[in-house]
């Protein structure tokens, strides 16, 4: 016996990836519904060898459905998630709306699976920000061994994190560099993204940080440990898919780089590719379509006591969004609902 599953936002990048991953991981689905706004009603999407037609989320009856994966943004989630939850359907939400709600668990299954039981307060579970998700997968096994005091992270985030419009803008601007008359002015991003990097993701806050940077700080504390100090600089780069992070970690106890490498090799969800030779590391292009969070360039930082540096790369549409949501659904099924 399986589950009645809803994917809301099934026409978007993340929603389509959710459908792919549900099929790839053979999630026990008895029945599935795909939803989007009214303008997408009747649009067809694929689920394995099946073709599904989009239904209007405004008219959808949530009664009798078990799990809903939401990828519709905060504004629409604010309307529809409470309706689904009230009908007994557990919502796993990819937006930022509920991440900081103390009554809603924020979960990365490899890191804090025990938090799953907190879903019952609102029948809602939050999926973390894409940049946070891959970082905490890398940090948690090291924190368990040597206790992390402080993290300094710089991100190199792909345009797919801004949705289809972000990917289209990079493509159009790149073409415009070579085809006279097809130049594309910035619209989705604050400045030209083709052949450029932009040190702003989301809006600026009073202290000079951006909201994306604030999210990494607050979410890491909620998922892992409130005592960890985090400072982040988040940068948009001209890469279609795959977020990269340069992470500097200061521990309470000494952790040798070789031991750190061994710990990460055994950690769930992590793949270590770390050869000290040209090309002996992972780049975003190589991580696309993969489930793993890849770690490279593990090395001691001699400028601080008990310091390490590492390079972290992951497919943001997968581990940063759709995969993590499906893993939460698996965790929910295995530990709580127990149908499949």
C-alpha positions in Angstrom: 0.0 0.0 0.0 1.4 3.4 -1.0 0.6 7.0 -0.7 -1.7 9.5 -2.5 0.8 12.2 -3.4 0.4 15.8 -4.7 3.0 17.8 -6.5 2.1 21.5 -6.5 4.0 23.7 -8.9 4.6 20.7 -11.3 5.2 22.9 -14.3 8.3 24.6 -12.8 11.9 23.5 -12.7 11.7 22.1 -9.1 8.2 20.6 -9.5 9.3 18.6 -12.6 12.4 17.5 -10.8 10.2 16.3 -7.9 8.3 14.1 -10.3 11.5 12.7 -11.8 12.9 11.9 -8.4 9.7 10.3 -7.0 9.9 8.0 -10.0 13.7 7.4 -9.9 13.6 6.5 -6.2 10.5 4.4 -6.6 8.6 6.3 -3.9 5.4 4.2 -3.1 2.8 6.2 -5.0 -0.7 4.8 -5.3 -2.1 7.9 -6.9 -0.6 11.2 -7.9 -2.0 14.7 -8.7 -0.1 17.5 -10.4 -1.2 21.1 -9.7 -0.3 24.6 -10.8 -2.1 27.9 -11.4 -5.2 28.1 -13.6 -3.3 29.3 -16.6 -1.4 26.0 -16.7 -4.5 23.8 -16.4 -4.4 21.0 -18.9 -0.7 21.3 -19.5 0.9 17.8 -19.7 3.9 16.7 -17.6 5.7 13.4 -17.4 5.8 11.0 -14.5 7.9 7.9 -15.5 6.1 6.5 -18.5 2.9 8.3 -17.7 1.6 11.6 -18.9 -0.3 13.7 -16.3 -2.5 16.7 -16.9 -2.1 19.8 -14.6 -5.1 20.6 -12.4 -6.0 24.0 -11.1 -4.7 24.3 -7.5 -7.5 26.8 -6.7 -10.2 24.1 -7.3 -8.4 21.1 -5.9 -10.0 19.1 -3.1 -7.2 18.1 -0.6 -9.4 15.5 1.2 -7.9 12.0 1.3 -4.4 13.0 0.1 -1.5 11.9 2.2 1.6 14.1 1.2 1.9 17.2 -0.8 5.2 18.5 -2.2 5.0 22.3 -2.7 7.1 24.2 -5.1 4.9 27.2 -5.7 6.5 30.1 -3.9 5.7 31.8 -0.6 2.6 33.8 -1.7 0.7 30.8 -3.1 1.9 28.5 -0.3 0.4 30.9 2.3 -3.0 30.4 0.7 -2.9 26.6 -0.1 -0.7 25.0 2.5 -3.0 25.6 5.4 -5.9 24.2 3.3 -4.0 21.0 2.6 -2.8 20.6 6.1 -6.3 21.2 7.6 -7.5 18.4 5.3 -5.0 16.0 6.8 -2.4 16.2 4.0 1.2 16.7 5.2 2.8 19.6 3.3 6.5 19.5 2.5 7.2 23.1 1.4 10.1 24.3 -0.7 9.4 28.0 -0.1 10.9 30.1 2.7 7.4 30.8 4.2 7.6 28.3 7.1 11.3 27.8 7.5 11.6 30.1 10.5 8.4 29.1 12.2 9.2 27.4 15.6 6.3 25.0 15.1 7.4 23.8 11.7 10.5 21.5 11.5 13.2 22.4 9.0 14.7 19.2 7.8 17.7 17.8 6.0 17.3 14.0 6.4 21.0 13.3 6.6 21.4 15.9 9.4 18.4 16.1 11.7 15.9 13.2 10.9 14.7 13.2 14.5 13.0 16.5 13.8 10.4 14.8 11.6 8.0 14.2 14.5 7.5 17.9 14.9 5.4 18.0 11.7 2.2 17.2 13.7 1.9 20.7 15.2 0.9 22.2 11.8 1.0 19.3 9.4 3.8 21.2 7.6 7.5 20.5 7.1 9.9 23.0 5.6 12.6 22.4 3.1 15.7 24.5 3.6 17.3 27.0 1.3 19.3 25.3 -1.5 22.7 26.8 -0.4 22.0 25.7 3.3 21.0 22.2 2.4 24.2 21.1 0.8 26.4 22.9 3.3 24.9 21.3 6.4 25.2 17.8 4.8 28.9 18.5 4.7 29.2 20.1 8.1 27.2 17.7 10.2 29.6 14.7 10.3 32.5 17.0 11.1 30.5 18.8 13.8 29.7 15.4 15.4 33.5 14.7 15.7 35.1 18.0 16.6 32.3 20.6 17.3 32.1 23.5 14.9 32.6 27.0 16.4 32.4 29.2 13.3 31.8 28.9 9.5 32.8 31.3 6.8 31.2 30.4 3.5 31.2 32.0 0.1 28.7 30.7 -2.4 28.8 30.5 -6.2 25.2 29.9 -7.0 23.8 29.0 -10.4 21.0 30.9 -12.2 18.6 28.0 -11.9 18.2 29.0 -8.3 16.3 32.0 -9.7 14.0 29.8 -11.7 13.4 29.4 -15.4 13.6 33.2 -15.9 17.1 33.2 -14.6 18.2 30.4 -16.9 16.6 32.1 -19.9 18.3 35.4 -19.1 21.8 33.8 -19.0 21.1 32.0 -22.2 19.7 35.1 -24.0 22.5 37.4 -22.8 25.2 34.9 -23.8 23.7 34.7 -27.3 23.5 38.5 -27.4 27.2 38.7 -27.0 27.7 37.1 -30.4 24.6 38.0 -32.4 24.2 41.7 -33.2 20.8 43.0 -32.4 20.0 40.3 -29.8 21.6 42.0 -26.8 19.6 41.4 -23.6 19.4 43.9 -20.8 19.3 42.7 -17.2 15.7 41.9 -16.0 15.7 39.0 -13.6 19.1 39.9 -12.2 20.4 43.3 -10.9 23.3 43.4 -13.5 24.4 41.4 -16.5 24.9 37.8 -15.6 26.5 36.5 -18.7 30.4 36.5 -18.3 29.9 38.2 -14.9 29.3 37.5 -11.2 26.8 39.3 -9.1 27.4 39.6 -5.3 23.7 39.9 -4.5 21.1 37.2 -4.1 17.7 38.4 -2.7 17.3 41.8 -1.1 19.6 43.8 1.2 19.0 43.9 4.9 19.8 46.7 7.4 23.2 45.2 8.4 24.4 45.1 4.8 23.9 41.3 4.3 21.5 40.0 1.8 18.5 37.9 2.7 20.1 34.8 1.1 23.1 35.2 3.4 20.8 35.7 6.4 18.9 32.5 5.5 22.2 30.5 5.6 22.9 31.8 9.1 19.5 31.2 10.6 18.8 27.9 8.9 22.1 26.3 9.8 21.5 27.2 13.5 17.9 25.7 13.3 19.0 22.5 11.6 22.3 21.8 13.3 23.2 23.8 16.4 22.3 27.3 17.6 25.8 27.8 19.0 27.5 27.7 15.5 28.5 31.1 14.2 28.0 31.5 10.5 28.9 34.4 8.1 28.1 34.1 4.4 28.7 35.9 1.1 26.3 34.7 -1.6 27.2 35.3 -5.3 25.3 34.5 -8.5 27.5 33.1 -11.2 26.9 32.3 -14.9 26.3 28.6 -14.4 23.0 27.0 -15.4 22.7 24.3 -12.7 24.8 23.5 -9.6 25.8 25.5 -6.6 29.3 25.7 -5.3 30.6 26.8 -1.9 34.0 27.6 -0.4 33.7 26.7 3.3 36.1 27.7 6.0 35.4 25.9 9.3 36.8 26.6 12.8 36.4 23.7 15.3 36.6 23.5 19.1 38.9 20.5 18.8 41.6 19.7 16.4 40.6 17.7 13.3 43.2 16.4 10.9 42.5 16.8 7.2 43.0 13.1 6.6 40.5 12.2 9.3 38.1 14.7 8.0 38.4 13.2 4.6 37.7 9.7 6.0 34.7 11.0 8.0 33.2 12.6 4.9 33.7 9.5 2.8 31.5 7.5 5.2 28.9 10.3 5.7 25.4 9.8 4.2 24.7 11.8 1.0 28.4 12.8 0.6 30.8 11.9 -2.2 34.5 12.9 -1.7 36.5 13.6 -4.9 39.8 15.0 -3.6 43.0 14.4 -5.5 45.8 17.0 -5.3 46.3 17.1 -9.0 44.9 19.2 -11.9 41.2 18.4 -12.2 41.2 16.3 -9.1 38.0 18.0 -7.8 34.3 18.4 -8.7 32.8 21.4 -10.6 29.1 22.2 -11.0 28.9 20.8 -14.5 29.9 17.4 -13.2 27.3 17.3 -10.4 24.2 17.9 -12.5 21.7 15.1 -12.2 23.4 13.5 -9.3 22.0 13.0 -5.8 25.3 13.5 -3.9 26.8 16.5 -2.2 30.4 16.5 -3.5 33.4 17.5 -1.4 36.8 18.4 -2.7 39.9 20.4 -1.7 39.9 19.4 2.0 42.9 21.0 3.6 44.1 22.4 6.9 43.8 26.1 7.6 46.9 27.2 9.4 45.7 30.8 10.0 43.3 29.8 12.8 43.4 27.2 15.6 41.6 24.0 14.5 40.7 25.2 11.0 39.8 23.4 7.8 38.9 24.5 4.3 36.8 22.6 1.8 35.0 22.9 -1.5 31.3 21.8 -1.7 29.3 21.3 -4.9 25.7 20.0 -5.5 22.9 20.1 -8.0 20.7 22.8 -6.5 17.5 21.5 -8.2 18.1 18.1 -6.6 19.7 18.2 -3.1 18.9 21.9 -2.8 15.2 21.4 -3.5 13.4 18.5 -5.1 15.6 15.6 -3.8 15.6 16.9 -0.2 11.8 17.2 -0.4 11.4 13.6 -1.6 13.8 12.4 1.1 11.7 14.2 3.7 8.6 12.3 2.3 10.6 9.0 2.5 11.5 9.8 6.1 7.9 10.7 6.9 6.7 7.5 5.4 9.3 5.3 7.1 9.1 6.8 10.6 5.6 8.2 10.9 2.9 7.3 8.3 4.3 3.8 7.5 2.1 2.9 4.6 4.6 2.1 1.9 
